[in-house]
Amino acid sequence: MAEKLRMAARVFVYGTLKRGEPNHHWLTKKENGQARFLGRGKTETKFPLVVGTRYNIPFLLARPGEGNHIEGEVYEVDETMLSKLDILEDYPDYYDREQQTILMEQNETIQCWLYLIRNFPDKMLAKELLISYHNTPERPYNENCPEDLAMDE
């Protein structure tokens, strides 16, 4: 009988990690660990979600109560996958990670990790506040951004 995988955490993804988006492959590569899709949900708390820099990166800004209830997907991940996501998001040096309550489609609430930006220029709040991120030809995501990316680029 197959041993049940020990999943370490639930993660809420709102940007390029969602299905159909440019970085979703991180969640499906076996060498990154295990990830299991649990469903779609939205943040119980409002946050500003913007697309910024010349690389068109989605940023969830750490201003709870402002913006919108953000739509995304919830995954259950193992420790290996969580550590790979931390690398992708450059946690804790660039993004921070915190627990937030997510309202699932079935109207249940669960606690999930999500990645957000704490230090950002105020002008980021003047950008269009999104409910849901989608990569578009008009604003294509560029995964070749430098590691020392400045928010005002």
C-alpha positions in Angstrom: 0.0 0.0 0.0 1.3 3.4 -0.9 2.5 5.5 2.0 0.6 8.8 2.4 2.8 11.8 1.7 3.3 14.1 4.7 2.3 17.5 3.5 3.7 20.3 5.5 1.7 23.4 4.7 -1.0 25.0 2.6 0.1 27.8 0.3 -2.2 30.4 -1.4 -0.9 31.5 -4.8 -2.3 34.5 -6.5 0.2 35.3 -9.4 2.6 33.4 -11.7 2.3 30.1 -9.8 -1.4 29.6 -10.6 -2.4 27.1 -13.2 -2.0 28.5 -16.7 0.5 31.1 -15.6 4.3 31.3 -16.3 5.7 29.8 -13.1 3.1 27.1 -12.5 5.7 24.5 -13.6 7.4 25.0 -10.2 4.5 23.3 -8.5 4.5 20.3 -10.9 8.3 19.5 -11.1 8.8 16.3 -9.1 12.4 17.5 -8.1 10.8 20.5 -6.4 8.8 18.2 -4.1 5.1 17.5 -3.8 2.1 19.9 -4.4 -1.5 19.0 -4.4 -4.2 21.4 -5.7 -6.9 21.9 -3.1 -9.1 24.4 -4.8 -9.7 28.1 -5.5 -10.2 30.7 -2.9 -9.8 34.3 -2.0 -8.2 36.2 0.9 -10.6 37.0 3.8 -8.6 40.2 4.3 -8.3 42.8 1.5 -4.9 43.5 0.0 -3.5 45.6 -2.8 -2.5 43.3 -5.7 -0.5 45.2 -8.4 1.7 44.4 -11.4 4.9 46.3 -11.2 8.4 46.9 -12.5 9.4 46.6 -16.2 9.2 42.8 -15.6 5.5 42.9 -15.0 5.6 41.0 -11.7 2.5 40.6 -9.6 3.0 41.9 -6.1 0.8 41.5 -3.1 1.5 44.5 -0.9 1.5 44.3 2.9 -1.3 46.8 3.4 -4.1 44.6 4.9 -7.5 46.2 4.6 -6.7 48.1 1.4 -7.4 46.8 -2.1 -9.5 43.7 -2.8 -10.2 40.2 -1.6 -7.6 38.5 -3.8 -8.5 35.4 -5.8 -6.1 32.6 -6.2 -5.4 28.9 -5.7 -4.6 26.8 -2.7 -2.0 24.0 -2.7 -0.9 21.6 0.0 2.9 21.2 -0.2 5.6 19.2 1.4 8.7 20.7 3.1 10.8 20.3 0.0 8.3 22.3 -2.2 7.9 25.0 0.5 11.6 25.5 0.6 11.7 25.7 -3.3 8.9 28.3 -3.2 10.9 30.2 -0.6 13.8 30.2 -3.1 11.6 31.3 -6.0 10.1 34.2 -3.9 13.5 35.1 -2.4 12.1 34.7 1.1 12.9 36.3 3.5 15.1 38.8 1.7 12.6 40.1 -0.9 9.2 38.6 -0.2 7.9 37.8 3.2 5.6 34.9 4.0 2.8 35.0 6.5 -0.4 33.0 7.4 -3.7 34.4 6.2 -7.2 33.1 6.3 -8.5 32.0 2.8 -12.2 31.5 2.0 -12.4 28.5 -0.2 -15.1 28.0 -2.9 -16.9 25.6 -0.7 -17.3 28.4 1.9 -14.9 26.9 4.4 -12.0 29.0 5.7 -8.5 27.6 6.0 -5.1 29.1 7.1 -2.5 29.3 4.3 0.9 30.8 3.8 1.1 33.6 1.2 4.0 35.7 0.0 3.8 39.5 0.1 6.0 42.5 -0.1 6.5 44.6 3.0 8.9 47.3 1.7 7.7 49.0 -1.4 7.5 52.6 -2.7 4.2 54.4 -2.0 3.7 54.8 -5.8 3.0 51.1 -6.0 -0.3 51.8 -4.3 -1.3 54.2 -7.2 -1.2 51.3 -9.7 -4.3 49.4 -10.8 -5.5 47.3 -7.9 -6.4 43.8 -9.2 -8.7 41.1 -7.8 -7.0 38.4 -9.9 -3.7 38.2 -11.8 -3.4 37.0 -15.3 -0.4 37.1 -17.6 -1.3 39.0 -20.7 0.3 39.9 -24.0 -0.2 43.6 -23.1 1.8 43.1 -19.9 3.8 40.0 -20.3 5.6 38.6 -17.3 9.4 38.4 -17.8 11.0 35.7 -15.7 14.5 37.0 -16.5 14.4 39.7 -13.9 17.6 40.4 -11.9 18.0 39.1 -8.4 18.6 42.6 -7.1 15.3 43.9 -8.6 14.3 47.4 -7.5 10.6 48.0 -7.0 10.8 51.4 -8.8 12.1 49.9 -12.1 
